[in-house]
Amino acid sequence: MYSTHVTDVAKKEDLLRGLEFCDWKNQVKTEATIFVKQDFTFPYYKEEITTSPELLKNLLEIITDRADNVIF
């Protein structure tokens, strides 16, 4: 089992390395539609409770380069 705790904003390179570890390109085809569920636990960003906007921005940049349709 692999587990991690991200305390700083995950850099784009770190996210990509994690996705590559999961062999994501065999799961997410270029013609795929990806839905990214927003975290509405709180109406504003709350550290260690909600996903950071920077992490989401970096992740969305990665997956929009791969998939034809990304819904956020």
C-alpha positions in Angstrom: 0.0 0.0 0.0 1.2 3.5 -0.8 0.1 6.6 1.1 1.2 10.2 1.2 0.3 13.5 2.8 0.7 16.6 0.7 1.5 19.6 2.9 2.7 22.0 0.1 1.1 22.7 -3.2 1.8 19.7 -5.4 3.9 20.9 -8.3 2.9 19.9 -11.8 5.9 17.6 -12.1 5.0 15.8 -8.8 1.4 15.3 -9.9 2.5 14.0 -13.3 5.0 11.6 -11.6 2.2 10.3 -9.4 -0.2 9.8 -12.4 2.6 8.0 -14.3 3.1 5.7 -11.3 -0.6 4.8 -11.6 -0.2 4.2 -15.4 -2.9 6.8 -16.0 -2.5 7.0 -19.7 -3.8 3.4 -20.1 -6.9 4.5 -18.1 -7.5 8.0 -19.6 -7.6 7.8 -23.4 -7.3 10.9 -25.5 -11.0 10.7 -26.5 -12.1 10.4 -22.9 -14.5 12.7 -21.0 -13.2 13.5 -17.5 -15.3 14.9 -14.8 -13.5 16.6 -11.9 -15.8 17.0 -8.9 -15.2 20.2 -7.0 -14.8 20.0 -3.2 -17.8 21.9 -1.7 -17.2 20.9 1.9 -16.8 24.6 2.7 -17.7 27.7 0.6 -14.1 28.8 0.7 -10.6 27.2 0.7 -9.8 25.8 4.1 -6.2 24.3 4.4 -6.1 20.6 5.0 -9.9 20.3 4.6 -10.5 21.2 0.9 -8.3 20.7 -2.1 -6.1 23.6 -2.8 -6.9 25.7 -5.9 -3.2 25.4 -7.0 -3.3 21.7 -6.9 -6.5 21.6 -8.9 -5.1 24.1 -11.4 -2.0 21.9 -12.0 -4.0 18.7 -12.2 -6.5 20.3 -14.7 -3.6 21.5 -16.9 -2.2 17.9 -17.0 -5.5 16.2 -17.8 -6.7 18.8 -20.4 -3.5 18.1 -22.3 -4.5 14.4 -22.5 -8.3 14.2 -22.7 -10.6 15.8 -25.3 -13.3 16.8 -22.8 -12.7 17.9 -19.2 -15.7 19.0 -17.1 -15.0 21.0 -14.0 
